[in-house]
Amino acid sequence: MKPDQSSKSKQIILISIIILFHLVGITGLAIPATRPVFLQIVPWHILLMFLVIIISYEPLLNSCFLLFALIIFITGYCAEWIGIHKHWIFGNYTYGKALGLKFDQIPLIIGINWLLLIYSSGVLMQRIRIRSIFIRVIIGSIILVLLDLLIEPVAIKFDYWDWINNIIPLKNYAGWFLMSCMMLLVFEKFNFKKQSIVAPVLLLTQFVFFAILNIL
């Protein structure tokens, strides 16, 4: 098999995995009898998606990407720590049990989740060939805020996190936008090239996933 054919075959397999696992997740979360089990595997689902992204493009397994991943992981975790303990960035909220193991009240998987969102949004902006870094960062951040609009009701329903008095403040969306801008600027500084379509497909699938869960 030629290299291009091999690469396309791998992308099809990985995209199929993304779509399949999200469809299974929708089904499992929609059925009350299976919901508790599927909520327990939410962190493992996020880790699987991280593995899919890593496999999608071998050059990601280098010191440059690992440094980028570490920066985003730490930045995302610290932002959530400030949000939980100081209420400065997103508002007054607490994490539930669905996102798994916590350190100082913050699920460790949340740093991975930020990494997936930032990387996927960054690659999407890269692939649609917008020349201006400023515009790429702004549009990418707006996309992530729109995704958060879909995530929030689902997160509350399934105990990802809870807001005080069940009121989602506008501050949360402003915080998402600012943090996304900052981390997408980091993505731009690393100047990743020739990334596969797998990450943007993951981002689109997340939109569909949370939109359907909102409807259900």
Backbone as CSV, one residue per row, in Angstrom:
resi,resn,N_x,N_y,N_z,CA_x,CA_y,CA_z,C_x,C_y,C_z
1,MET,0.843,-1.201,0.000,0.000,0.000,0.000,0.875,1.246,0.000
2,LYS,0.550,2.229,-0.863,1.316,3.456,-0.940,1.132,4.273,0.337
3,PRO,2.147,5.147,0.678,2.049,5.951,1.901,0.775,6.770,1.983
4,ASP,0.369,7.426,0.860,-0.846,8.251,0.878,-2.086,7.405,1.139
5,GLN,-2.129,6.221,0.498,-3.266,5.328,0.710,-3.314,4.823,2.142
6,SER,-2.134,4.512,2.685,-2.047,4.049,4.067,-2.524,5.127,5.033
7,SER,-2.111,6.375,4.779,-2.504,7.494,5.633,-4.015,7.718,5.583
8,LYS,-4.588,7.645,4.371,-6.029,7.840,4.229,-6.802,6.719,4.914
9,SER,-6.293,5.488,4.788,-6.952,4.354,5.433,-6.948,4.516,6.946
10,LYS,-5.812,4.974,7.473,-5.715,5.181,8.916,-6.672,6.276,9.375
11,GLN,-6.770,7.347,8.594,-7.681,8.428,8.951,-9.127,7.947,8.967
12,ILE,-9.498,7.126,7.983,-10.868,6.599,7.925,-11.160,5.741,9.154
13,ILE,-10.192,4.913,9.539,-10.375,4.053,10.713,-10.546,4.898,11.979
14,LEU,-9.686,5.909,12.136,-9.735,6.749,13.338,-11.013,7.579,13.391
15,ILE,-11.431,8.100,12.250,-12.683,8.857,12.198,-13.862,7.949,12.525
16,SER,-13.809,6.722,12.034,-14.859,5.752,12.337,-14.928,5.472,13.837
17,ILE,-13.751,5.371,14.477,-13.704,5.153,15.926,-14.346,6.326,16.668
18,ILE,-14.009,7.538,16.243,-14.572,8.741,16.870,-16.095,8.722,16.785
19,ILE,-16.609,8.511,15.577,-18.056,8.539,15.367,-18.745,7.401,16.113
20,LEU,-18.169,6.208,16.022,-18.774,5.041,16.664,-18.880,5.215,18.174
21,PHE,-17.779,5.638,18.813,-17.790,5.761,20.268,-18.710,6.884,20.743
22,HIS,-18.855,7.930,19.943,-19.796,8.983,20.324,-21.239,8.523,20.152
23,LEU,-21.510,7.735,19.106,-22.852,7.188,18.929,-23.216,6.239,20.071
24,VAL,-22.264,5.394,20.434,-22.487,4.488,21.560,-22.712,5.289,22.841
25,GLY,-21.923,6.372,23.015,-22.073,7.216,24.198,-23.439,7.869,24.270
26,ILE,-23.927,8.361,23.128,-25.258,8.965,23.093,-26.312,7.947,23.511
27,THR,-26.214,6.742,22.947,-27.178,5.690,23.258,-27.138,5.318,24.739
28,GLY,-25.914,5.143,25.254,-25.761,4.746,26.653,-26.237,5.796,27.630
29,LEU,-26.008,7.067,27.316,-26.425,8.147,28.207,-27.924,8.440,28.088
30,ALA,-28.494,8.113,26.938,-29.919,8.383,26.733,-30.812,7.370,27.430
31,ILE,-30.277,6.177,27.690,-31.068,5.123,28.329,-30.814,5.149,29.843
32,PRO,-31.822,5.426,30.659,-31.629,5.529,32.117,-30.955,4.316,32.745
33,ALA,-31.252,3.128,32.245,-30.698,1.906,32.841,-29.191,1.788,32.642
34,THR,-28.681,2.303,31.523,-27.246,2.194,31.221,-26.472,3.468,31.564
35,ARG,-27.190,4.536,31.881,-26.540,5.830,32.112,-25.468,5.798,33.207
36,PRO,-25.718,5.172,34.375,-24.676,5.177,35.421,-23.354,4.557,34.964
37,VAL,-23.449,3.479,34.188,-22.227,2.825,33.694,-21.487,3.735,32.729
38,PHE,-22.221,4.368,31.820,-21.587,5.214,30.820,-21.003,6.485,31.438
39,LEU,-21.605,6.977,32.505,-21.038,8.138,33.190,-19.701,7.790,33.840
40,GLN,-19.556,6.554,34.281,-18.294,6.132,34.894,-17.148,6.072,33.894
41,ILE,-17.472,5.875,32.617,-16.397,5.740,31.623,-16.133,7.033,30.852
42,VAL,-16.757,8.133,31.268,-16.521,9.422,30.604,-15.025,9.777,30.547
43,PRO,-14.279,9.690,31.673,-12.841,10.011,31.595,-12.085,9.106,30.629
44,TRP,-12.469,7.826,30.570,-11.804,6.883,29.659,-12.130,7.204,28.207
45,HIS,-13.322,7.698,27.978,-13.687,8.131,26.620,-12.800,9.299,26.181
46,ILE,-12.597,10.261,27.078,-11.743,11.412,26.750,-10.315,10.954,26.486
47,LEU,-9.820,10.026,27.293,-8.472,9.488,27.070,-8.380,8.748,25.744
48,LEU,-9.419,8.028,25.373,-9.419,7.340,24.083,-9.347,8.343,22.938
49,MET,-10.098,9.421,23.033,-10.058,10.436,21.988,-8.673,11.086,21.906
50,PHE,-8.031,11.244,23.040,-6.664,11.776,23.059,-5.721,10.812,22.340
51,LEU,-5.888,9.529,22.590,-5.063,8.515,21.922,-5.313,8.529,20.416
52,VAL,-6.554,8.677,20.008,-6.889,8.743,18.581,-6.171,9.909,17.916
53,ILE,-6.172,11.058,18.578,-5.504,12.232,18.020,-4.002,11.999,17.914
54,ILE,-3.424,11.387,18.916,-1.993,11.091,18.897,-1.658,10.151,17.730
55,ILE,-2.455,9.114,17.561,-2.209,8.137,16.507,-2.418,8.741,15.118
56,SER,-3.283,9.761,15.045,-3.665,10.313,13.740,-2.496,10.917,12.977
57,TYR,-1.455,11.302,13.698,-0.338,11.963,13.018,0.943,11.724,13.801
58,GLU,1.780,10.809,13.310,2.944,10.362,14.065,3.883,11.487,14.524
59,PRO,4.089,12.535,13.712,4.989,13.604,14.188,4.558,14.279,15.482
60,LEU,3.297,14.021,15.896,2.883,14.579,17.188,3.694,13.985,18.331
61,LEU,4.240,12.773,18.097,5.004,12.116,19.158,6.439,12.623,19.164
62,ASN,6.594,13.913,19.341,7.933,14.491,19.437,7.954,15.511,20.566
63,SER,9.127,16.016,20.855,9.284,16.912,21.998,8.495,18.200,21.830
64,CYS,8.334,18.663,20.584,7.592,19.898,20.334,6.135,19.749,20.749
65,PHE,5.488,18.667,20.287,4.084,18.467,20.650,3.936,18.178,22.136
66,LEU,4.848,17.401,22.680,4.756,17.065,24.101,4.868,18.322,24.966
67,LEU,5.728,19.262,24.558,5.836,20.531,25.289,4.540,21.319,25.165
68,PHE,3.991,21.381,23.956,2.712,22.061,23.739,1.618,21.435,24.607
69,ALA,1.547,20.098,24.599,0.537,19.384,25.372,0.674,19.685,26.864
70,LEU,1.907,19.713,27.343,2.144,19.993,28.759,1.704,21.406,29.118
71,ILE,2.014,22.370,28.251,1.632,23.764,28.505,0.115,23.902,28.569
72,ILE,-0.584,23.288,27.603,-2.043,23.400,27.568,-2.669,22.662,28.747
73,PHE,-2.142,21.491,29.059,-2.659,20.727,30.200,-2.546,21.546,31.483
74,ILE,-1.375,22.098,31.738,-1.147,22.870,32.966,-1.988,24.141,32.971
75,THR,-2.041,24.833,31.825,-2.822,26.068,31.729,-4.296,25.795,31.973
76,GLY,-4.814,24.726,31.335,-6.214,24.375,31.521,-6.520,23.998,32.957
77,TYR,-5.640,23.199,33.551,-5.846,22.792,34.939,-5.799,24.004,35.874
78,CYS,-4.818,24.875,35.676,-4.678,26.062,36.533,-5.881,26.995,36.393
79,ALA,-6.381,27.132,35.153,-7.566,27.972,34.939,-8.753,27.421,35.723
80,GLU,-8.898,26.090,35.699,-9.991,25.469,36.439,-9.774,25.586,37.949
81,TRP,-8.515,25.491,38.383,-8.225,25.648,39.821,-8.627,27.048,40.288
82,ILE,-8.262,28.054,39.493,-8.637,29.435,39.840,-10.153,29.581,39.803
83,GLY,-10.780,28.933,38.799,-12.239,29.005,38.694,-12.933,28.390,39.893
84,ILE,-12.449,27.241,40.339,-13.073,26.545,41.461,-12.805,27.249,42.790
85,HIS,-11.558,27.632,43.025,-11.162,28.137,44.340,-11.305,29.651,44.493
86,LYS,-11.215,30.378,43.376,-11.286,31.847,43.459,-12.504,32.426,42.744
87,HIS,-13.103,31.659,41.847,-14.278,32.095,41.077,-13.967,33.300,40.190
88,TRP,-12.708,33.452,39.785,-12.327,34.643,39.019,-12.589,34.511,37.524
89,ILE,-12.470,33.323,36.970,-12.479,33.183,35.514,-13.855,32.808,34.976
90,PHE,-14.431,31.742,35.511,-15.674,31.214,34.942,-16.910,31.482,35.801
91,GLY,-16.702,31.744,37.071,-17.832,31.911,37.975,-17.748,30.915,39.119
92,ASN,-18.863,30.732,39.800,-18.902,29.904,41.012,-19.485,28.529,40.679
93,TYR,-18.620,27.529,40.601,-19.062,26.189,40.249,-18.235,25.146,40.984
94,THR,-18.718,23.910,40.983,-17.987,22.798,41.581,-18.085,21.589,40.656
95,TYR,-17.066,20.751,40.681,-17.068,19.546,39.850,-17.776,18.389,40.548
96,GLY,-18.511,17.623,39.751,-19.159,16.427,40.266,-18.254,15.212,40.124
97,LYS,-18.873,14.038,40.051,-18.114,12.789,40.031,-17.831,12.256,38.625
98,ALA,-18.550,12.751,37.622,-18.519,12.113,36.304,-17.161,12.191,35.612
99,LEU,-16.364,13.200,35.934,-15.080,13.367,35.247,-13.927,12.659,35.954
100,GLY,-14.234,11.896,36.969,-13.234,10.995,37.538,-12.298,11.606,38.566
101,LEU,-11.105,11.026,38.633,-10.109,11.342,39.657,-9.798,12.833,39.719
102,LYS,-9.796,13.352,40.964,-9.540,14.781,41.157,-8.257,15.004,41.946
103,PHE,-7.661,16.149,41.713,-6.576,16.641,42.553,-6.944,18.043,42.983
104,ASP,-7.095,18.242,44.284,-7.504,19.532,44.848,-8.805,20.029,44.219
105,GLN,-9.770,19.115,44.097,-11.129,19.377,43.636,-11.255,19.544,42.112
106,ILE,-10.160,19.367,41.369,-10.193,19.511,39.917,-9.945,18.153,39.269
107,PRO,-10.835,17.667,38.401,-10.573,16.408,37.704,-9.314,16.511,36.843
108,LEU,-8.440,15.543,36.951,-7.199,15.576,36.177,-7.474,15.509,34.678
109,ILE,-8.575,14.863,34.312,-8.889,14.705,32.892,-9.231,16.037,32.236
110,ILE,-9.533,17.059,33.040,-9.957,18.337,32.464,-8.830,18.984,31.668
111,GLY,-7.583,18.746,32.077,-6.451,19.277,31.315,-6.349,18.629,29.945
112,ILE,-6.624,17.314,29.878,-6.644,16.596,28.604,-7.776,17.107,27.728
113,ASN,-8.918,17.374,28.348,-10.063,17.871,27.587,-9.761,19.230,26.956
114,TRP,-9.139,20.118,27.729,-8.727,21.407,27.170,-7.761,21.205,26.001
115,LEU,-6.842,20.276,26.154,-5.868,20.002,25.096,-6.575,19.542,23.815
116,LEU,-7.531,18.630,23.941,-8.267,18.155,22.771,-9.025,19.285,22.082
117,LEU,-9.680,20.129,22.871,-10.464,21.218,22.302,-9.587,22.245,21.606
118,ILE,-8.510,22.636,22.259,-7.622,23.655,21.690,-6.936,23.131,20.443
119,TYR,-6.418,21.914,20.506,-5.729,21.349,19.356,-6.696,21.174,18.175
120,SER,-7.893,20.655,18.435,-8.859,20.422,17.363,-9.301,21.728,16.718
121,SER,-9.571,22.731,17.539,-9.961,24.042,17.009,-8.816,24.675,16.232
122,GLY,-7.599,24.558,16.766,-6.435,25.127,16.089,-6.197,24.493,14.729
123,VAL,-6.309,23.173,14.647,-6.108,22.473,13.375,-7.215,22.843,12.381
124,LEU,-8.455,22.963,12.877,-9.554,23.369,12.001,-9.262,24.720,11.367
125,MET,-8.824,25.683,12.173,-8.504,27.009,11.645,-7.330,26.942,10.665
126,GLN,-6.403,26.065,10.945,-5.254,25.876,10.057,-5.686,25.322,8.702
127,ARG,-6.615,24.376,8.713,-7.016,23.688,7.485,-7.917,24.538,6.591
128,ILE,-8.635,25.501,7.148,-9.467,26.350,6.295,-8.687,27.553,5.766
129,ARG,-7.404,27.579,6.072,-6.449,28.492,5.428,-6.765,29.974,5.627
130,ILE,-7.150,30.344,6.822,-7.265,31.769,7.161,-5.854,32.288,7.432
131,ARG,-5.459,33.318,6.739,-4.067,33.776,6.823,-3.745,34.506,8.123
132,SER,-4.679,35.281,8.609,-4.423,36.097,9.794,-4.461,35.251,11.063
133,ILE,-3.379,35.254,11.827,-3.353,34.546,13.107,-4.428,35.098,14.031
134,PHE,-4.575,36.413,14.051,-5.567,37.058,14.918,-6.970,36.533,14.614
135,ILE,-7.331,36.480,13.336,-8.659,36.014,12.957,-8.820,34.534,13.269
136,ARG,-7.779,33.744,13.027,-7.840,32.321,13.355,-8.116,32.112,14.836
137,VAL,-7.411,32.854,15.672,-7.575,32.723,17.123,-8.976,33.150,17.554
138,ILE,-9.461,34.260,17.016,-10.782,34.763,17.394,-11.883,33.799,16.964
139,ILE,-11.834,33.346,15.710,-12.867,32.433,15.218,-12.797,31.098,15.957
140,GLY,-11.583,30.586,16.159,-11.423,29.338,16.900,-11.986,29.434,18.305
141,SER,-11.782,30.571,18.954,-12.293,30.772,20.310,-13.811,30.873,20.330
142,ILE,-14.375,31.546,19.330,-15.833,31.647,19.230,-16.457,30.261,19.046
143,ILE,-15.813,29.436,18.224,-16.293,28.063,18.013,-16.331,27.298,19.333
144,LEU,-15.295,27.464,20.151,-15.244,26.749,21.437,-16.281,27.279,22.419
145,VAL,-16.565,28.571,22.364,-17.625,29.119,23.217,-18.988,28.562,22.791
146,LEU,-19.201,28.470,21.477,-20.456,27.881,20.981,-20.592,26.431,21.431
147,LEU,-19.477,25.705,21.424,-19.502,24.323,21.915,-19.854,24.292,23.402
148,ASP,-19.300,25.213,24.169,-19.595,25.252,25.603,-21.073,25.531,25.862
149,LEU,-21.698,26.316,24.995,-23.136,26.562,25.135,-23.921,25.248,25.078
150,LEU,-23.441,24.315,24.255,-24.086,23.004,24.169,-23.690,22.098,25.325
151,ILE,-22.452,22.242,25.800,-21.954,21.368,26.861,-22.619,21.655,28.204
152,GLU,-22.829,22.919,28.520,-23.248,23.302,29.868,-24.511,22.581,30.362
153,PRO,-25.613,22.568,29.593,-26.815,21.864,30.100,-26.575,20.374,30.319
154,VAL,-25.790,19.763,29.426,-25.482,18.342,29.562,-24.610,18.105,30.785
155,ALA,-23.627,18.980,30.991,-22.722,18.852,32.131,-23.469,18.918,33.453
156,ILE,-24.435,19.806,33.538,-25.233,19.935,34.765,-26.094,18.693,34.978
157,LYS,-26.713,18.240,33.902,-27.614,17.073,33.998,-26.868,15.810,34.414
158,PHE,-25.639,15.629,33.896,-24.907,14.385,34.116,-23.797,14.510,35.166
159,ASP,-23.842,15.567,35.946,-22.927,15.729,37.085,-21.456,15.860,36.672
160,TYR,-21.222,16.521,35.535,-19.846,16.888,35.206,-19.409,18.000,36.170
161,TRP,-20.279,19.012,36.252,-20.081,20.104,37.212,-21.424,20.757,37.503
162,ASP,-21.461,21.549,38.562,-22.685,22.240,38.980,-22.391,23.705,39.234
163,TRP,-23.357,24.553,38.896,-23.262,25.988,39.150,-24.072,26.334,40.393
164,ILE,-23.575,27.297,41.142,-24.312,27.769,42.315,-25.662,28.311,41.873
165,ASN,-26.727,27.833,42.495,-28.107,28.216,42.176,-28.509,27.827,40.754
166,ASN,-27.723,26.915,40.134,-28.005,26.446,38.769,-28.075,27.575,37.742
167,ILE,-27.332,28.632,38.012,-27.293,29.779,37.089,-25.916,29.825,36.432
168,ILE,-25.894,29.723,35.096,-24.633,29.810,34.352,-24.376,31.278,34.043
169,PRO,-23.343,31.865,34.634,-23.111,33.298,34.429,-22.498,33.586,33.056
170,LEU,-22.750,34.778,32.545,-22.125,35.200,31.289,-20.603,35.207,31.426
171,LYS,-20.152,35.390,32.658,-18.721,35.372,32.949,-18.083,34.063,32.492
172,ASN,-18.832,32.970,32.560,-18.304,31.676,32.140,-17.912,31.695,30.666
173,TYR,-18.781,32.252,29.839,-18.522,32.271,28.397,-17.407,33.251,28.046
174,ALA,-17.355,34.351,28.790,-16.242,35.293,28.593,-14.930,34.628,28.986
175,GLY,-14.966,33.857,30.080,-13.772,33.137,30.519,-13.337,32.093,29.510
176,TRP,-14.311,31.350,28.957,-13.994,30.360,27.919,-13.336,31.033,26.719
177,PHE,-13.886,32.185,26.326,-13.348,32.894,25.163,-11.917,33.346,25.418
178,LEU,-11.678,33.963,26.569,-10.342,34.477,26.874,-9.321,33.350,27.023
179,MET,-9.694,32.282,27.721,-8.773,31.150,27.878,-8.506,30.486,26.536
180,SER,-9.529,30.369,25.699,-9.351,29.777,24.372,-8.416,30.627,23.524
181,CYS,-8.605,31.946,23.576,-7.715,32.847,22.838,-6.262,32.659,23.271
182,MET,-6.049,32.628,24.556,-4.694,32.500,25.084,-4.053,31.186,24.658
183,MET,-4.802,30.085,24.775,-4.232,28.780,24.455,-4.105,28.560,22.948
184,LEU,-5.007,29.157,22.154,-4.871,29.057,20.703,-3.673,29.871,20.216
185,LEU,-3.335,30.937,20.911,-2.101,31.674,20.589,-0.880,30.793,20.829
186,VAL,-0.935,29.997,21.885,0.152,29.039,22.135,0.229,28.036,20.985
187,PHE,-0.927,27.532,20.554,-0.961,26.618,19.404,-0.293,27.258,18.195
188,GLU,-0.625,28.520,17.925,-0.058,29.215,16.767,1.459,29.374,16.888
189,LYS,1.937,29.621,18.081,3.377,29.807,18.281,4.149,28.526,17.990
190,PHE,3.515,27.375,18.221,4.192,26.116,17.929,4.175,25.785,16.440
191,ASN,3.289,26.442,15.686,3.330,26.378,14.223,3.294,24.945,13.688
192,PHE,2.353,24.151,14.174,2.210,22.785,13.671,1.794,22.813,12.204
193,LYS,2.352,21.910,11.419,2.072,21.883,9.991,1.463,20.550,9.574
194,LYS,0.650,20.611,8.507,0.134,19.421,7.833,-0.572,18.444,8.784
195,GLN,-1.433,18.976,9.622,-2.167,18.108,10.534,-3.330,17.441,9.802
196,SER,-3.688,16.242,10.217,-4.743,15.482,9.548,-6.116,16.049,9.892
197,ILE,-7.105,15.565,9.183,-8.477,16.039,9.361,-9.146,15.406,10.580
198,VAL,-8.481,14.452,11.219,-9.082,13.709,12.333,-9.488,14.641,13.476
199,ALA,-8.631,15.580,13.848,-8.946,16.483,14.961,-10.163,17.362,14.671
200,PRO,-10.270,17.999,13.493,-11.497,18.752,13.202,-12.755,17.888,13.198
201,VAL,-12.630,16.632,12.745,-13.784,15.720,12.781,-14.204,15.468,14.227
202,LEU,-13.230,15.319,15.114,-13.546,15.146,16.538,-14.313,16.348,17.063
203,LEU,-13.886,17.555,16.686,-14.565,18.765,17.142,-16.002,18.810,16.631
204,LEU,-16.197,18.511,15.355,-17.544,18.493,14.778,-18.408,17.436,15.461
205,THR,-17.811,16.279,15.734,-18.554,15.204,16.397,-18.981,15.618,17.792
206,GLN,-18.142,16.386,18.467,-18.510,16.892,19.794,-19.735,17.800,19.710
207,PHE,-19.791,18.638,18.684,-20.965,19.493,18.494,-22.223,18.649,18.326
208,VAL,-22.148,17.638,17.468,-23.298,16.778,17.221,-23.676,16.004,18.484
209,PHE,-22.664,15.479,19.181,-22.862,14.699,20.399,-23.651,15.483,21.445
210,PHE,-23.182,16.685,21.753,-23.835,17.467,22.812,-25.163,18.066,22.334
211,ALA,-25.270,18.357,21.040,-26.552,18.847,20.521,-27.631,17.779,20.658
212,ILE,-27.303,16.530,20.326,-28.279,15.447,20.445,-28.643,15.197,21.905
213,LEU,-27.641,15.221,22.791,-27.932,15.012,24.212,-28.821,16.118,24.767
214,ASN,-28.672,17.343,24.256,-29.557,18.423,24.674,-30.992,18.174,24.227
215,ILE,-31.137,17.651,23.020,-32.469,17.352,22.503,-33.130,16.228,23.274
216,LEU,-32.318,15.196,23.582,-32.849,14.035,24.312,-33.181,14.383,25.753
